């Protein structure tokens, strides 16, 4: 396959898209779309990566010789993830106080 598409390395994903159409052909066609990962173009200079759960195997795909250092730390914040509501910046900021009590929302 490499010689036919003139790309180095194995493809990362091959998917079948049924009834594909674009500007060049208005008639829908079934197509195989092949994806490759682009080679990393990060220069070989010292880089500090901060990642909470970096897998060294994945890190080596992007950097030639990553030095992974495990730094156990004490959690000093509570993170609450909300996914079922629209939150504006105003709503996320601390509520305004009126007469000593927080504004009800």
Buried (B, 14 or more C-beta within 10 A) or exposed (E): EEEEEEEEEEBEEEEEEEEEEEEEEEEEEEBEEEEEEEEEEEEEEEEEEEEEEEEEEEBEEEEEEBEEEEEEEEEEEEEEEEEEEEEEEEEEEEEEEEEEEEEEE
